[in-house]
Structures are given as structure tokens and as C-alpha cells.
Amino acid sequence: MQERLQKILAHAGVASRRKAEQLIAEGRVDLNGQTVRELGTKADPRKDLIRVDGKLIADPEDKVWFVLYKPAGCVTTLSDPESRPTIAQYLKGIPERVYPVGRLDYDVEGALLVTNDGELAHQLMHPRFGVRRTYLAKVAGVPRPEQIDRLLSGVRLEDGRARALDAAVQSRTPRNTWVRVVVSEGRPHLVKRLMEAVGAPVLKLHRADYGGVGVEGLRPGDYRELSRAELHALREQAGKKAHPSPARPVALPARRHGHGPPAPLGRRR
């Protein structure tokens, strides 16, 4: 069956659909020996020869899903033109070619899904499905109740109005507070900007879970394969418009001494 090239590339784990469209526009995709630049071009992955940068691709029959405890101090890409540390160093034990579902900032740690299932990944990132991302934001002092209320009621940001689906104090120390913030959008730096807008700038940010898949029991740099129940739950969320995943309890991030990202041991749990 013929499908759009960008969809085929996403299914094959080459890139997200948006990135695949960019690859096509840049003339880096060949179909049966001919360079393709038209985004509406269709092909049959079972019959046609499709190459990206000269490399033959195929739609993987076996889809794999993992959750990586992304450390702070690395970028959410498999390569970086600025030679910064990337998540690739922690995924060397995975034989399949996987790529991240969404992004986490360089200085943010926590749950990052990686997969070669382009279609489901695309659906999970789409805002219309309302897939929840749960963050723990460390702030100085103790936020006032009205600041938490503003997170829930919404604030105006430079790219439009935004709000948290859930927000509450998670735990306190004499100097700092961890605030649990749940959002269902992947806008850049959204949680940082929300917290800044209510007067509680983030000192440290940890994503506790994505769509209910968390990193409890893992250390920064570790990864594990998703359970059947977790994968089923993700598929349910991707198939139900406007029915976001329910809130769930989350644990504080793992403590680690020292600075910078941990050594890339590629531990699987």
C-alpha cells in the first residue's frame, strides 16, 4: 500500500514526520534512484527502494520502546554539531536504531521515551491527545498558594496562553521546594516559562514521567524496556482524543553526587 514518504520514514524510525519533511525538502531522500523533493510523494515500502543520505531504509517490523533516565548535561539528539554530549552514549546497548519521543532541555533530566515506532511516537507528541508529562520543579523558598492557583488558571506567555493541568507542592526543605507540575503540551521550555511567569523560577527540573511511564528505580543514564502494560497504556492514550492519561504519584529524582552527566555506561535495567 502506498503512503506518503514522510510517514514511511517516521515508521522506519529515521526521524519524526516534521524532520522527515525537512529531509525530503533538502533533497536527501531518494525513491527508486531518483531524488525526491515533493512532500506529497507516495511510495510502497514493500516494493520501492527508499534511501536517506544514500542509506537504504526499511520499516522495522519489530517495534521497540524504552525509557531512558536522561541525565542533565546532554542534548536530546543522537548527534550534535557543537560536539556536546548526547543521549546516544547511553543507548549503545540497544541494537535497534531508536530516536527520542520529544525533547528535554540540556539542563533537564528525567523520563525520555525512545523508540523506532514513528507513528505512535508522532501521536504521543501531538497536543490533541493530551498526553500528560509530569515534572518536578525545584524552586527557592515555598511558593504561595496564589502562585499555584495561577499555574492552574493559566498565564499568558509569548507564544500564547498556557496552564498546568495539575500543580501542587510535592515536598519541602528549609530552603527549597519541589513543585509537581503536569502539562500536556510540548512547547519549548514550557514548565520553566510557566514557573517564571508566576514568580517562582526553576532551579532544577526533572521529568518524572511521560504518559505514565516513569523512571523510578533508575539512575541517570540507565534505561529499561517498557512493559506490555505501559505500552498498551500509551497506545490507549494515542487513540483517545481529549482523554489524557490520569495523574499518578511520582517520586523525587535520584540523588547523585558530582557535577555534569554520569559516565555513559549504557546500563539496562
GULOGU-396790 format. One record per residue (C-alpha): residue number from 1; residue in three letters; x, z, y. Coordinates in Angstrom, 2 decimals. Layout:
# GULOGU-396790
site kegu->NUM; guke->ala; east->X; up->Z; north->Y
...
This chain:
# GULOGU-396790
site kegu->1; guke->met; east->0.00; up->0.00; north->0.00
site kegu->2; guke->gln; east->1.33; up->-0.91; north->3.43
site kegu->3; guke->glu; east->1.90; up->1.81; north->6.02
site kegu->4; guke->arg; east->3.46; up->1.99; north->9.45
site kegu->5; guke->leu; east->7.23; up->2.18; north->9.34
site kegu->6; guke->gln; east->7.41; up->5.42; north->11.29
site kegu->7; guke->lys; east->5.09; up->7.07; north->8.77
site kegu->8; guke->ile; east->7.21; up->5.82; north->5.86
site kegu->9; guke->leu; east->10.37; up->7.15; north->7.49
site kegu->10; guke->ala; east->8.72; up->10.51; north->8.08
site kegu->11; guke->his; east->7.55; up->10.69; north->4.45
site kegu->12; guke->ala; east->11.08; up->9.90; north->3.31
site kegu->13; guke->gly; east->12.47; up->12.81; north->5.29
site kegu->14; guke->val; east->14.53; up->10.58; north->7.56
site kegu->15; guke->ala; east->13.08; up->12.02; north->10.76
site kegu->16; guke->ser; east->9.88; up->13.21; north->12.38
site kegu->17; guke->arg; east->7.42; up->10.49; north->13.37
site kegu->18; guke->arg; east->8.43; up->10.72; north->17.01
site kegu->19; guke->lys; east->12.11; up->10.43; north->16.15
site kegu->20; guke->ala; east->11.35; up->7.59; north->13.70
site kegu->21; guke->glu; east->9.64; up->5.68; north->16.52
site kegu->22; guke->gln; east->12.78; up->6.12; north->18.58
site kegu->23; guke->leu; east->14.94; up->4.81; north->15.72
site kegu->24; guke->ile; east->12.75; up->1.71; north->15.48
site kegu->25; guke->ala; east->12.80; up->1.12; north->19.24
site kegu->26; guke->glu; east->16.59; up->1.39; north->19.20
site kegu->27; guke->gly; east->16.83; up->-1.33; north->16.55
site kegu->28; guke->arg; east->18.31; up->0.95; north->13.91
site kegu->29; guke->val; east->15.70; up->0.12; north->11.25
site kegu->30; guke->asp; east->15.84; up->-2.99; north->9.03
site kegu->31; guke->leu; east->12.95; up->-4.30; north->6.95
site kegu->32; guke->asn; east->13.96; up->-6.71; north->4.19
site kegu->33; guke->gly; east->17.15; up->-7.55; north->6.05
site kegu->34; guke->gln; east->15.55; up->-8.06; north->9.46
site kegu->35; guke->thr; east->15.88; up->-5.65; north->12.37
site kegu->36; guke->val; east->12.52; up->-4.23; north->13.42
site kegu->37; guke->arg; east->11.68; up->-3.06; north->16.92
site kegu->38; guke->glu; east->7.88; up->-3.24; north->16.91
site kegu->39; guke->leu; east->6.25; up->0.18; north->16.37
site kegu->40; guke->gly; east->3.18; up->-1.39; north->14.75
site kegu->41; guke->thr; east->5.18; up->-2.98; north->11.92
site kegu->42; guke->lys; east->3.93; up->-2.12; north->8.44
site kegu->43; guke->ala; east->5.66; up->-2.13; north->5.09
site kegu->44; guke->asp; east->5.13; up->-1.14; north->1.47
site kegu->45; guke->pro; east->7.76; up->1.45; north->0.49
site kegu->46; guke->arg; east->7.35; up->0.49; north->-3.20
site kegu->47; guke->lys; east->8.16; up->-3.18; north->-2.61
site kegu->48; guke->asp; east->10.03; up->-3.58; north->0.68
site kegu->49; guke->leu; east->13.67; up->-2.73; north->1.38
site kegu->50; guke->ile; east->13.92; up->-0.39; north->4.35
site kegu->51; guke->arg; east->17.25; up->0.67; north->5.82
site kegu->52; guke->val; east->18.12; up->3.06; north->8.63
site kegu->53; guke->asp; east->21.59; up->2.56; north->10.08
site kegu->54; guke->gly; east->22.32; up->0.40; north->7.05
site kegu->55; guke->lys; east->21.34; up->3.08; north->4.54
site kegu->56; guke->leu; east->18.54; up->2.30; north->2.08
site kegu->57; guke->ile; east->15.76; up->4.89; north->2.18
site kegu->58; guke->ala; east->13.05; up->5.74; north->-0.29
site kegu->59; guke->asp; east->10.07; up->8.04; north->-0.14
site kegu->60; guke->pro; east->11.01; up->11.13; north->-2.16
site kegu->61; guke->glu; east->8.59; up->11.79; north->-4.99
site kegu->62; guke->asp; east->9.68; up->15.43; north->-5.24
site kegu->63; guke->lys; east->8.88; up->17.30; north->-2.03
site kegu->64; guke->val; east->10.84; up->20.47; north->-1.42
site kegu->65; guke->trp; east->10.18; up->23.29; north->1.03
site kegu->66; guke->phe; east->12.48; up->26.12; north->2.08
site kegu->67; guke->val; east->12.50; up->28.77; north->4.77
site kegu->68; guke->leu; east->15.84; up->29.43; north->6.46
site kegu->69; guke->tyr; east->16.59; up->32.59; north->8.38
site kegu->70; guke->lys; east->18.13; up->30.68; north->11.27
site kegu->71; guke->pro; east->20.81; up->32.74; north->12.98
site kegu->72; guke->ala; east->21.23; up->32.85; north->16.73
site kegu->73; guke->gly; east->24.18; up->30.82; north->17.92
site kegu->74; guke->cys; east->23.42; up->27.49; north->16.25
site kegu->75; guke->val; east->21.26; up->24.48; north->17.08
site kegu->76; guke->thr; east->18.27; up->23.32; north->15.03
site kegu->77; guke->thr; east->19.72; up->19.96; north->14.10
site kegu->78; guke->leu; east->21.79; up->18.57; north->11.25
site kegu->79; guke->ser; east->24.46; up->17.24; north->13.62
site kegu->80; guke->asp; east->25.35; up->17.85; north->17.25
site kegu->81; guke->pro; east->27.18; up->15.54; north->19.67
site kegu->82; guke->glu; east->28.55; up->18.59; north->21.50
site kegu->83; guke->ser; east->30.10; up->19.93; north->18.27
site kegu->84; guke->arg; east->28.07; up->23.13; north->18.40
site kegu->85; guke->pro; east->27.29; up->24.96; north->15.13
site kegu->86; guke->thr; east->24.18; up->23.53; north->13.43
site kegu->87; guke->ile; east->21.80; up->24.68; north->10.71
site kegu->88; guke->ala; east->23.37; up->22.12; north->8.33
site kegu->89; guke->gln; east->26.15; up->24.55; north->7.47
site kegu->90; guke->tyr; east->23.58; up->26.94; north->5.96
site kegu->91; guke->leu; east->21.76; up->24.28; north->3.90
site kegu->92; guke->lys; east->24.65; up->22.90; north->1.86
site kegu->93; guke->gly; east->23.21; up->24.36; north->-1.34
site kegu->94; guke->ile; east->20.08; up->22.20; north->-1.09
site kegu->95; guke->pro; east->20.68; up->18.86; north->-2.88
site kegu->96; guke->glu; east->17.79; up->17.06; north->-1.17
site kegu->97; guke->arg; east->18.06; up->15.74; north->2.36
site kegu->98; guke->val; east->15.89; up->18.12; north->4.35
site kegu->99; guke->tyr; east->15.21; up->18.45; north->8.05
site kegu->100; guke->pro; east->13.66; up->21.20; north->10.19
site kegu->101; guke->val; east->9.99; up->21.62; north->10.98
site kegu->102; guke->gly; east->10.07; up->22.07; north->14.72
site kegu->103; guke->arg; east->12.83; up->23.77; north->16.66
site kegu->104; guke->leu; east->14.25; up->27.15; north->17.53
site kegu->105; guke->asp; east->16.45; up->27.56; north->20.59
site kegu->106; guke->tyr; east->20.20; up->28.04; north->20.22
site kegu->107; guke->asp; east->19.92; up->31.76; north->21.00
site kegu->108; guke->val; east->16.76; up->32.39; north->18.93
site kegu->109; guke->glu; east->16.79; up->33.49; north->15.31
site kegu->110; guke->gly; east->14.20; up->33.72; north->12.56
site kegu->111; guke->ala; east->11.93; up->31.70; north->10.29
site kegu->112; guke->leu; east->12.63; up->27.97; north->10.23
site kegu->113; guke->leu; east->10.94; up->25.74; north->7.65
site kegu->114; guke->val; east->13.00; up->22.84; north->6.27
site kegu->115; guke->thr; east->11.64; up->20.08; north->4.04
site kegu->116; guke->asn; east->11.71; up->16.41; north->3.06
site kegu->117; guke->asp; east->7.89; up->16.25; north->3.27
site kegu->118; guke->gly; east->7.50; up->14.39; north->6.54
site kegu->119; guke->glu; east->3.74; up->14.04; north->6.51
site kegu->120; guke->leu; east->2.92; up->17.72; north->6.00
site kegu->121; guke->ala; east->5.65; up->18.72; north->8.44
site kegu->122; guke->his; east->4.11; up->16.46; north->11.10
site kegu->123; guke->gln; east->0.70; up->18.01; north->10.56
site kegu->124; guke->leu; east->2.01; up->21.57; north->10.76
site kegu->125; guke->met; east->3.66; up->20.84; north->14.11
site kegu->126; guke->his; east->0.56; up->19.20; north->15.60
site kegu->127; guke->pro; east->-1.20; up->21.56; north->18.05
site kegu->128; guke->arg; east->-4.70; up->20.57; north->16.95
site kegu->129; guke->phe; east->-4.30; up->22.51; north->13.69
site kegu->130; guke->gly; east->-3.40; up->25.74; north->15.49
site kegu->131; guke->val; east->-0.71; up->26.85; north->13.03
site kegu->132; guke->arg; east->0.47; up->30.28; north->14.16
site kegu->133; guke->arg; east->4.04; up->31.16; north->14.99
site kegu->134; guke->thr; east->4.71; up->34.89; north->15.20
site kegu->135; guke->tyr; east->7.55; up->36.07; north->17.43
site kegu->136; guke->leu; east->9.09; up->39.42; north->18.22
site kegu->137; guke->ala; east->10.37; up->39.56; north->21.78
site kegu->138; guke->lys; east->12.76; up->42.33; north->22.78
site kegu->139; guke->val; east->12.29; up->43.37; north->26.40
site kegu->140; guke->ala; east->13.70; up->46.11; north->28.64
site kegu->141; guke->gly; east->11.56; up->49.20; north->29.05
site kegu->142; guke->val; east->7.93; up->49.32; north->27.99
site kegu->143; guke->pro; east->5.50; up->46.57; north->29.08
site kegu->144; guke->arg; east->2.46; up->47.80; north->30.94
site kegu->145; guke->pro; east->-0.98; up->47.24; north->29.38
site kegu->146; guke->glu; east->-1.86; up->44.77; north->32.12
site kegu->147; guke->gln; east->1.18; up->42.67; north->31.20
site kegu->148; guke->ile; east->-0.02; up->42.45; north->27.60
site kegu->149; guke->asp; east->-3.50; up->41.60; north->28.87
site kegu->150; guke->arg; east->-2.08; up->38.72; north->30.94
site kegu->151; guke->leu; east->-0.37; up->37.30; north->27.86
site kegu->152; guke->leu; east->-3.75; up->37.23; north->26.12
site kegu->153; guke->ser; east->-5.79; up->35.94; north->29.04
site kegu->154; guke->gly; east->-3.27; up->33.24; north->29.90
site kegu->155; guke->val; east->-0.83; up->32.31; north->32.65
site kegu->156; guke->arg; east->-0.07; up->29.09; north->34.48
site kegu->157; guke->leu; east->3.27; up->27.51; north->33.55
site kegu->158; guke->glu; east->4.94; up->24.41; north->34.99
site kegu->159; guke->asp; east->3.54; up->22.28; north->32.14
site kegu->160; guke->gly; east->0.03; up->23.75; north->32.13
site kegu->161; guke->arg; east->-1.83; up->26.89; north->31.29
site kegu->162; guke->ala; east->-0.80; up->28.83; north->28.17
site kegu->163; guke->arg; east->-1.62; up->32.07; north->26.45
site kegu->164; guke->ala; east->-0.78; up->34.14; north->23.41
site kegu->165; guke->leu; east->-3.29; up->34.26; north->20.56
site kegu->166; guke->asp; east->-2.20; up->37.83; north->19.90
site kegu->167; guke->ala; east->0.14; up->40.20; north->21.70
site kegu->168; guke->ala; east->0.92; up->43.87; north->21.13
site kegu->169; guke->val; east->3.75; up->46.37; north->21.21
site kegu->170; guke->gln; east->5.49; up->46.34; north->17.81
site kegu->171; guke->ser; east->7.96; up->49.21; north->18.26
site kegu->172; guke->arg; east->9.84; up->51.11; north->20.95
site kegu->173; guke->thr; east->13.24; up->52.67; north->21.55
site kegu->174; guke->pro; east->14.26; up->54.80; north->24.53
site kegu->175; guke->arg; east->15.46; up->51.69; north->26.38
site kegu->176; guke->asn; east->13.75; up->48.63; north->24.86
site kegu->177; guke->thr; east->10.51; up->47.43; north->23.31
site kegu->178; guke->trp; east->9.74; up->44.79; north->20.68
site kegu->179; guke->val; east->6.57; up->42.90; north->21.58
site kegu->180; guke->arg; east->4.76; up->40.83; north->18.94
site kegu->181; guke->val; east->3.61; up->37.51; north->20.39
site kegu->182; guke->val; east->1.63; up->34.92; north->18.42
site kegu->183; guke->val; east->1.28; up->31.34; north->19.64
site kegu->184; guke->ser; east->0.04; up->28.11; north->18.10
site kegu->185; guke->glu; east->1.95; up->25.61; north->20.23
site kegu->186; guke->gly; east->5.46; up->24.24; north->20.01
site kegu->187; guke->arg; east->6.07; up->23.77; north->23.72
site kegu->188; guke->pro; east->9.74; up->24.28; north->24.66
site kegu->189; guke->his; east->10.70; up->27.90; north->25.34
site kegu->190; guke->leu; east->7.02; up->28.85; north->25.35
site kegu->191; guke->val; east->7.34; up->32.54; north->24.42
site kegu->192; guke->lys; east->10.28; up->33.06; north->26.80
site kegu->193; guke->arg; east->8.30; up->31.47; north->29.61
site kegu->194; guke->leu; east->5.17; up->33.49; north->28.84
site kegu->195; guke->met; east->7.11; up->36.73; north->28.89
site kegu->196; guke->glu; east->8.90; up->35.75; north->32.10
site kegu->197; guke->ala; east->5.58; up->34.90; north->33.74
site kegu->198; guke->val; east->4.18; up->38.39; north->33.10
site kegu->199; guke->gly; east->7.34; up->40.09; north->34.36
site kegu->200; guke->ala; east->8.92; up->41.02; north->31.01
site kegu->201; guke->pro; east->11.88; up->38.67; north->30.48
site kegu->202; guke->val; east->13.14; up->38.34; north->26.92
site kegu->203; guke->leu; east->16.43; up->39.96; north->25.92
site kegu->204; guke->lys; east->16.28; up->38.74; north->22.33
site kegu->205; guke->leu; east->13.78; up->36.56; north->20.48
site kegu->206; guke->his; east->13.06; up->36.50; north->16.76
site kegu->207; guke->arg; east->10.52; up->34.26; north->14.99
site kegu->208; guke->ala; east->9.10; up->36.44; north->12.26
site kegu->209; guke->asp; east->7.03; up->33.75; north->10.58
site kegu->210; guke->tyr; east->5.74; up->30.20; north->10.82
site kegu->211; guke->gly; east->2.28; up->29.64; north->9.40
site kegu->212; guke->gly; east->2.53; up->32.90; north->7.49
site kegu->213; guke->val; east->5.91; up->32.13; north->5.90
site kegu->214; guke->gly; east->8.37; up->34.83; north->6.90
site kegu->215; guke->val; east->11.97; up->35.87; north->6.36
site kegu->216; guke->glu; east->11.51; up->39.40; north->5.07
site kegu->217; guke->gly; east->14.34; up->40.29; north->2.69
site kegu->218; guke->leu; east->16.63; up->37.57; north->4.02
site kegu->219; guke->arg; east->19.67; up->37.92; north->6.23
site kegu->220; guke->pro; east->20.65; up->35.44; north->8.94
site kegu->221; guke->gly; east->21.96; up->32.31; north->7.22
site kegu->222; guke->asp; east->20.02; up->32.90; north->3.99
site kegu->223; guke->tyr; east->17.27; up->30.62; north->2.74
site kegu->224; guke->arg; east->14.74; up->30.61; north->-0.07
site kegu->225; guke->glu; east->12.29; up->28.19; north->-1.61
site kegu->226; guke->leu; east->8.65; up->28.60; north->-0.70
site kegu->227; guke->ser; east->6.32; up->29.98; north->-3.34
site kegu->228; guke->arg; east->3.39; up->27.96; north->-4.60
site kegu->229; guke->ala; east->1.04; up->30.28; north->-2.74
site kegu->230; guke->glu; east->2.91; up->29.78; north->0.54
site kegu->231; guke->leu; east->2.95; up->26.01; north->0.15
site kegu->232; guke->his; east->-0.74; up->25.99; north->-0.70
site kegu->233; guke->ala; east->-1.46; up->28.06; north->2.42
site kegu->234; guke->leu; east->0.49; up->25.62; north->4.59
site kegu->235; guke->arg; east->-1.45; up->22.68; north->3.17
site kegu->236; guke->glu; east->-4.70; up->24.52; north->3.83
site kegu->237; guke->gln; east->-3.73; up->25.08; north->7.45
site kegu->238; guke->ala; east->-2.72; up->21.44; north->7.92
site kegu->239; guke->gly; east->-6.09; up->20.31; north->6.59
site kegu->240; guke->lys; east->-8.35; up->22.51; north->8.66
site kegu->241; guke->lys; east->-8.65; up->21.58; north->12.30
site kegu->242; guke->ala; east->-9.08; up->24.57; north->14.62
site kegu->243; guke->his; east->-8.81; up->27.10; north->11.77
site kegu->244; guke->pro; east->-5.45; up->28.77; north->12.41
site kegu->245; guke->ser; east->-3.67; up->30.97; north->9.91
site kegu->246; guke->pro; east->-4.61; up->34.65; north->10.13
site kegu->247; guke->ala; east->-2.40; up->37.24; north->11.78
site kegu->248; guke->arg; east->-0.15; up->39.20; north->9.41
site kegu->249; guke->pro; east->2.11; up->42.25; north->9.67
site kegu->250; guke->val; east->5.73; up->41.43; north->10.44
site kegu->251; guke->ala; east->9.00; up->43.31; north->10.13
site kegu->252; guke->leu; east->11.69; up->43.72; north->12.76
site kegu->253; guke->pro; east->14.66; up->41.35; north->12.46
site kegu->254; guke->ala; east->17.52; up->42.19; north->10.13
site kegu->255; guke->arg; east->20.31; up->44.11; north->11.78
site kegu->256; guke->arg; east->23.74; up->42.55; north->11.83
site kegu->257; guke->his; east->26.98; up->43.75; north->13.35
site kegu->258; guke->gly; east->29.29; up->41.47; north->15.30
site kegu->259; guke->his; east->28.68; up->38.50; north->17.57
site kegu->260; guke->gly; east->27.92; up->34.85; north->17.01
site kegu->261; guke->pro; east->26.33; up->33.22; north->13.96
site kegu->262; guke->pro; east->27.20; up->34.53; north->10.49
site kegu->263; guke->ala; east->29.61; up->32.71; north->8.22
site kegu->264; guke->pro; east->27.98; up->29.66; north->6.58
site kegu->265; guke->leu; east->27.80; up->30.99; north->3.02
site kegu->266; guke->gly; east->24.66; up->29.00; north->2.21
site kegu->267; guke->arg; east->23.11; up->31.89; north->0.33
site kegu->268; guke->arg; east->19.94; up->31.18; north->-1.56
site kegu->269; guke->arg; east->17.52; up->33.98; north->-2.32
